[in-house]
Every structure is written in C-alpha cells, then in structure tokens.
Amino acid sequence: MSIDQKILIIRFSSIGDIVLATSALTTVRNAYPTAQITFLTLDNFAPLLEFHPYIDRLIPLSKKMSVLNLWKFSEYIRKQKFSIIFDLHNSIRSNIIASRAGCTVHQLRKPRWNRFLLFLFHQNEFDENFSTRKMYHNHLGEIWQDGDEIPNTSLIVTEHEKSEAVKLVGQNPFISIVPGAAWLQKQWTAKKYVELIQNLKIPVVLLGAKKDIICFQIKDKAPYVINLAGKTSLRQALAVLSNSSHVIGSDTGLTHAAEALGISVSMILGPTSTETGAGTHLPISTNIQKSIWCRPCSQNGKRPCYRKTQICMDSVSTSDVIQTLPFG
C-alpha cells in the first residue's frame, strides 16, 4: 500500500465510546484509502481494536502517564509528522498530545450545553436524529457532510478466537447477558434478570468484570447459567459475543461491542436515552425504555436518582424484554 498521508485518530475510553468511534474510523478510511492510519487509545482498551483492517498502527497509552510524560509524548507525536489528527475525545490528555503536532487537528466538540438543558430542565435542543456516531462525524471536517451515510460500527474477531470461545462456553447456541454497567443506575435488577432467564429456553452466558456483583447475584439464584464475569480477557469476551445468538444488557460497552460484531441486541435504557446518543443502531436491535418525564437524567448514568426506587429501570418488565428476542 502506498502511503500518501499519515493520520492519527484519538479516542482513549471507554469501551462503548471507542466502539462507536469505529464508525468514524470507517469514514476516515474511505476518504483516505491509501493513508497510514494510527489509532491512539488507552492500553487497557487497545485489545478492542486488534486486527481491525482500517488501522495500520495501534498505540496503547498508559492511563497513569504523568503530565510531564504526556508532554514528552507530544514531542514524539510531532516527530511522526502526521498530516491530520482526528481528536474524538477532546480531553486534557488529548489536548496535550495534539498541542505540538504541527498539523490540522479536527477536534470533537461535546454538546455540553444541550446536555445541561435536557438533564436539568428537560428542555430538548438535540436534533431528532442525533447520535454519538453522528456527533463524531460532525467533527471530521470536510470529508463528511450532514446527510452523508454514517457507517455501522465494526470490530474484528478471528475464527480461532471464535472457536476457542465456543469451547470456553461449552454450549451452542446460547445468548449472552451483560447485566453490569459502570454506574449502578444503568443496571436492571438481578431479580428481574433471574425471572427473565427462567423464561428462556436457551443457555445463558453472563459477561462482565469481576467487580460486576450483579453477575454473581444472578448466578446464585440461577445456578445453571454460565457466569464468565471476571474470567475472560477483553478479546475472549468479544469472541463470546460474536458467537451469541442474541445479547441482552444495559447501555454499556459490551452491548455496543456486540452490535459492532453484527449481533442483535436488546438494550435496557433507564437514566440514559437515545436523545443524547445512547442506545442501539442496528435495525436488528431494540431499545427497551419507558417514557418517563424525568429521563434522561444524565449522560452516563452517574447521577443518583432522587426517588427511593428507580422507576425508569424498575418499570421495564421481563415481558418487555422477552418480546424483543428474535426467537420464541
């Protein structure tokens, strides 16, 4: 491949946001088919992007890197002589790194004012077709115009990884459930997940981190489920998702990853909503949410609910989820 330009894309975290950024990556690759594209992300998330055909070079960055070391790293970036930088994060870290690049920098502008109005005063100033994928595209410069196609997200799992995942699970077919989330407010209850699983006629695999206590609560009440929480690497989790007949879960990273692997998703939304870019995007997937005056109340589910019970999640029933499944 002849290289006529060197391009850097920056998105440090988290899993869901990096996955959604692969949509913009596709647009950049289509616009610059012969460019060398480098993707800069945090080291713990870098495995997500391994084997991606549109990335020529993947640079993992330590989250613990000091400001001084970031400044030194910016000198390294300058010496790489990138033609264009697409900063899809716009953080202090990304600003330091891009500050001395000496090239064109297209930087994400987050809709903080619109979020403030919506979350605090329930005044929606977002476009009807707003999405996180579109937000990234709005800051790619002249290579994308409003009305152009927005590509689907994409991740790659090798055939070897897929076959090893089938051995790990020990069941086929199966569905995967991702019940955990970074913030508890985005989680459906363990009790409802157990009720749901009891109504399914297909083996269930639970995916998550060791800290996702809800996975162990579900396993305690439904001992026949396969609980892989804390037992897989990120690549192994992706491979399990890629073999799933369907995925059910919160508005969280691995459910977005499932869609990037072409797997249908039933996503349970509570404090977050499609209005600000949350939710699914594939036609084969479904958002499960209730129309309640107080939602959405935050961008990532961080804000505690003012009620004693979280109605936006509690009002979602098991039947609401079951009817979204692609099988009986």
C-alpha positions as a printed Julia matrix, in Angstrom:
328×3 Matrix{Float64}:
   0.0     0.0    0.0
   1.41    3.39  -0.96
   1.13    5.92   1.84
   0.29    9.47   0.81
  -0.75   10.73   4.26
  -0.32    9.86   7.91
  -3.45   10.19  10.03
  -3.91    9.92  13.8
  -7.25    9.15  15.44
  -7.53    9.65  19.2
 -10.16    8.08  21.43
  -8.95    6.96  24.85
 -12.02    5.49  26.53
 -14.32    3.85  27.31
 -15.32    0.58  25.61
 -18.63    1.87  24.24
 -17.21    5.18  23.03
 -14.26    3.5   21.34
 -16.6     1.06  19.63
 -18.8     3.91  18.39
 -15.68    5.71  17.14
 -15.06    2.86  14.69
 -17.91    4.28  12.63
 -15.91    7.48  12.13
 -12.81    5.36  11.51
 -14.56    3.78   8.51
 -15.39    7.21   7.11
 -11.79    8.36   7.52
 -10.52    5.23   5.78
 -12.98    5.68   2.91
 -11.84    9.3    2.49
  -8.13    8.4    2.66
  -7.81    4.87   1.25
  -4.01    4.99   0.93
  -3.23    6.78   4.18
  -1.45    5.2    7.13
  -3.99    5.39   9.97
  -2.78    5.26  13.57
  -5.25    4.86  16.43
  -4.27    6.11  19.9
  -6.18    4.74  22.9
  -5.58    3.63  26.49
  -3.69    0.37  26.9
  -6.48   -1.46  28.73
  -8.87   -0.81  25.82
  -6.42   -1.35  22.96
  -7.32   -5.07  22.56
 -10.73   -3.96  21.29
  -9.15   -2.71  18.08
  -6.75   -5.55  17.37
  -7.0    -6.96  13.82
  -9.1    -4.02  12.63
  -8.48   -3.74   8.87
  -8.7     0.06   8.83
  -5.99    0.56  11.47
  -2.39    0.31  10.35
  -0.88    1.09  13.71
  -2.34    0.87  17.2
  -0.67    2.84  20.0
  -1.66    1.93  23.58
  -1.14    4.7   26.13
  -0.9     4.2   29.88
  -3.69    5.84  31.86
  -1.15    6.54  34.61
   1.11    8.62  32.37
   2.03   11.88  34.12
   1.52   15.32  32.59
   5.29   15.58  32.11
   5.38   12.28  30.23
   2.37   13.31  28.16
   4.27   16.44  27.19
   7.25   14.31  26.17
   4.91   12.02  24.24
   3.55   15.03  22.36
   7.08   15.57  21.06
   7.04   12.0   19.76
   3.74   12.71  18.02
   5.23   15.86  16.45
   8.14   13.85  15.07
   5.73   11.41  13.4
   4.68   14.25  11.06
   1.01   13.39  10.89
  -0.97   15.14   8.15
  -4.24   15.21  10.11
  -5.31   14.4   13.66
  -8.92   13.5   14.45
  -9.3    14.05  18.2
 -12.53   12.22  19.02
 -12.08   12.67  22.76
 -11.19   16.31  23.45
  -9.76   15.8   26.93
  -6.84   17.39  28.74
  -4.79   14.35  27.76
  -5.64   14.58  24.05
  -5.1    18.35  24.01
  -1.6    17.99  25.44
  -0.72   15.28  22.93
  -2.01   17.21  19.91
  -0.7    20.61  21.05
   2.64   20.39  19.24
   1.64   18.21  16.31
   2.04   20.99  13.76
  -0.79   19.7   11.57
  -4.54   20.1   11.07
  -6.48   18.92  14.12
 -10.21   18.19  13.9
 -11.48   18.1   17.46
 -14.71   16.78  18.92
 -16.99   19.41  20.44
 -19.23   17.85  23.08
 -22.82   19.16  23.34
 -22.46   20.12  26.99
 -24.99   22.97  26.87
 -27.68   20.8   25.29
 -26.99   18.1   27.87
 -27.28   20.64  30.68
 -30.66   21.87  29.41
 -32.01   18.36  28.95
 -30.82   16.82  32.21
 -31.6    19.77  34.48
 -34.62   21.38  32.81
 -35.86   18.62  30.44
 -35.62   21.02  27.52
 -34.52   19.04  24.48
 -32.42   21.02  22.0
 -30.87   17.95  20.36
 -31.62   17.21  16.7
 -34.18   14.46  16.23
 -31.58   12.25  14.5
 -28.73   12.96  16.94
 -26.47   10.03  17.78
 -22.97    9.57  19.14
 -21.86    8.23  15.76
 -23.19   11.37  14.09
 -21.57   13.58  16.74
 -18.19   12.07  15.85
 -18.86   12.61  12.14
 -19.82   16.24  12.66
 -16.22   16.88  13.66
 -14.38   15.12  10.84
 -14.08   18.26   8.73
 -14.88   18.34   5.03
 -14.77   14.57   4.49
 -18.3    14.24   5.87
 -21.38   16.43   5.34
 -24.71   16.26   7.13
 -26.87   13.85   5.16
 -23.99   11.58   4.15
 -24.13    7.95   5.18
 -22.99    7.09   8.71
 -21.29    3.67   8.69
 -22.05    0.98  11.23
 -19.51    0.28  13.94
 -17.1    -2.59  13.43
 -14.82   -4.89  15.43
 -12.93   -7.98  14.34
 -12.73  -11.41  15.97
 -10.66  -14.14  14.33
 -12.02  -17.59  13.53
  -9.57  -19.09  16.02
 -10.83  -16.79  18.76
 -14.41  -17.72  17.92
 -13.72  -21.46  18.05
 -11.9   -21.11  21.37
 -14.86  -19.15  22.76
 -17.24  -21.99  21.88
 -15.01  -24.35  23.85
 -14.93  -21.92  26.77
 -18.72  -21.64  26.91
 -19.35  -25.32  26.27
 -22.79  -24.59  24.81
 -24.03  -23.68  21.35
 -26.34  -21.93  20.66
 -26.53  -19.54  23.59
 -27.37  -15.94  24.38
 -25.15  -13.55  26.31
 -26.34  -11.21  29.03
 -24.31   -8.17  30.07
 -26.11   -7.09  33.27
 -23.42   -4.84  34.75
 -22.57   -1.22  34.0
 -20.07    1.36  35.18
 -22.86    3.04  37.16
 -25.44    1.09  39.15
 -28.23    3.37  37.95
 -27.93    1.79  34.48
 -28.42   -1.75  35.79
 -31.65   -3.7   35.69
 -32.18   -5.73  38.87
 -30.71   -9.2   39.43
 -34.18  -10.39  40.42
 -35.62   -9.43  37.02
 -32.72  -10.98  35.16
 -33.32  -14.25  37.04
 -37.02  -14.09  36.15
 -36.08  -13.46  32.53
 -33.6   -16.35  32.42
 -36.22  -18.69  33.88
 -38.4   -17.92  30.86
 -35.68  -18.54  28.27
 -35.31  -21.9   26.55
 -31.68  -21.4   25.56
 -28.43  -21.49  27.59
 -27.34  -18.16  29.04
 -23.82  -16.76  29.45
 -23.11  -13.84  31.79
 -20.32  -11.46  30.77
 -18.72   -8.74  32.84
 -15.86   -7.84  35.1
 -15.07   -9.39  38.47
 -16.46   -6.23  40.11
 -19.89   -6.76  38.5
 -21.53   -8.2   41.59
 -24.86   -8.49  39.8
 -23.47  -11.4   37.73
 -22.77  -13.38  40.89
 -26.19  -12.47  42.34
 -27.84  -13.85  39.22
 -25.69  -16.99  39.32
 -26.68  -17.55  42.95
 -30.4   -17.63  42.06
 -29.97  -19.3   38.67
 -27.08  -21.75  39.17
 -27.45  -23.24  35.68
 -26.24  -20.05  33.94
 -22.64  -19.86  32.76
 -21.04  -17.0   34.66
 -17.88  -15.76  32.93
 -17.7   -12.47  34.84
 -14.06  -11.8   35.64
 -12.97  -14.97  33.83
 -12.32  -13.59  30.34
  -9.94  -11.16  28.74
 -11.46   -8.4   26.64
 -10.66  -10.36  23.47
 -12.29  -13.51  24.89
 -15.41  -11.53  25.82
 -15.62  -10.23  22.25
 -15.27  -13.78  20.93
 -18.1   -14.99  23.19
 -20.29  -12.12  22.0
 -19.52  -12.94  18.37
 -20.87  -16.48  18.88
 -24.04  -15.35  20.67
 -27.46  -15.8   19.12
 -28.51  -12.55  20.82
 -27.27  -10.19  23.54
 -29.27   -8.59  26.35
 -27.95   -5.94  28.68
 -27.51   -2.41  29.92
 -26.37    0.62  27.95
 -22.76   -0.39  28.35
 -19.6    -1.15  26.4
 -20.0    -4.84  25.65
 -23.54   -4.42  24.31
 -22.22   -1.8   21.88
 -19.39   -4.21  21.03
 -21.93   -6.92  20.22
 -23.53   -4.7   17.58
 -20.1    -3.93  16.13
 -19.75   -7.69  15.67
 -23.1    -7.86  13.88
 -25.02   -9.43  16.77
 -28.56   -8.27  17.62
 -29.01   -6.58  20.99
 -31.85   -5.87  23.39
 -30.62   -2.83  25.35
 -32.37   -1.74  28.54
 -32.23    2.04  28.9
 -33.02    3.96  32.07
 -31.22    7.18  33.07
 -29.6     7.4   29.62
 -31.57    7.69  26.4
 -31.43    7.78  22.63
 -31.96   11.57  22.76
 -28.34   12.09  23.79
 -26.79    9.3   21.73
 -27.31    6.2   23.86
 -28.91    3.01  22.61
 -28.59    0.63  19.69
 -28.21    1.47  16.0
 -28.61   -1.77  14.06
 -32.08   -2.46  12.59
 -31.93   -5.95  14.14
 -31.52   -4.49  17.64
 -34.05   -2.98  20.05
 -34.0    -0.24  22.68
 -36.17   -1.07  25.69
 -37.2     2.08  27.53
 -40.14    3.75  29.21
 -41.4     7.25  28.6
 -40.96    8.95  31.98
 -40.79   12.72  32.41
 -37.54   12.67  34.41
 -35.43   10.7   31.92
 -32.84   11.09  30.67
 -31.19   12.47  33.77
 -27.52   12.04  32.89
 -25.15   11.25  30.04
 -23.67    8.1   31.54
 -25.98    7.15  34.41
 -23.7     8.7   37.02
 -26.31   10.95  38.62
 -28.17    9.26  41.54
 -31.94    9.02  41.27
 -33.86   11.37  43.55
 -36.5     8.66  44.12
 -36.27    5.79  46.6
 -36.83    3.4   43.7
 -35.55    3.94  40.18
 -38.75    3.9   38.16
 -37.09    4.2   34.74
 -35.47    0.77  35.25
 -37.99   -0.84  37.58
 -40.87   -0.22  35.16
 -39.2    -2.37  32.47
 -40.75   -5.82  32.8
 -39.4    -9.21  31.8
 -42.13   -9.43  29.15
 -40.88   -6.14  27.69
 -37.52   -7.81  27.16
 -38.84  -11.19  26.01
 -40.88   -9.67  23.22
 -37.73   -8.15  21.7
 -35.99  -11.51  21.33
 -35.53  -12.88  17.79
 -36.68  -16.36  18.85
 -39.52  -17.82  20.88
